[in-house]
Amino acid sequence: QYYATIEAIGKAAGLPANLLSRVAYQESRFNPNAKNAGSGALGMFQIVPRWHPQAQPLDWKAAAQYAANYLAQLRKQFGTWSKALAAYNWGPGNIAKNGLSNLPTETANYYQQILADIGMTPGVA
């Protein structure tokens, strides 16, 4: 029920096909009401309000737009989709400091699985 809208939002932001939908799946299995008590992340795209106060994480369309723009910004900042996705998961400060070395296992699996599932080569993309 969400796929077409999410993909249209991703395409408009310049994301590769299926990337934004795959992030939504990875983050929440498309649950617009998902909550992570440990991190404070909310919504389909698991946005943390204290780090992204302008986001509306529980409005899935607004969250999709925010996530798409944020991912596009991270791609521009870091140069690859691998680093952009790792930054989305682990935080841009950590990627700026460490790149793709010394990633937590969760983050390494996160970006590798997403890119592999959409047909992109992790580490190169």
Residue, then its C-alpha position, 0 to 999 in steps of 0.5 A: q500500500y505504500y510502495a508506489t508513493i514511496e518510490a515516487i518520492g524517492k525518484a523525485a529526490g534522485l534516489p535509485a529505484n527501490l532504495l527508499s522502499r528498501v530503507a522503509y522495509q529495513e527500518s520498520r517493515f513498512n510500519p508507520n507507527a514503529k517505535n524504538a524505545g532504546s534509540g527514540a526512533l519513530g515511524m516507518f523510517q525510524i527518524v529520531p526526533r531529537w536529531h531531526p526536530q523538523a521531521q514528522p516521523l509518524d506521518w509516513k508520507a512526510a517521513a518518506q519525503y524527509a528520509a529521501n531528502y536526507l539520503a540525497q544530502l548524505r549521498k552528496q556529502f559522502g559520495t557513495w550510496s554505501k556511505a550515505l546508507a551507513a550514515y543514515n544508520w550510524g550517523p554522519g559524524n561517525i562516517a565522517k570520522n571512520g568512513l566504512s572502516n570499523l563499522p558496527t556489524e549492524t551498520a555494515n549489514y544494513y547498507q550491504q543488504i539494502l544495496a544488494d537487494i536493489g542490485m547495487t554493489p556495496g562499497v562501490a555504489 
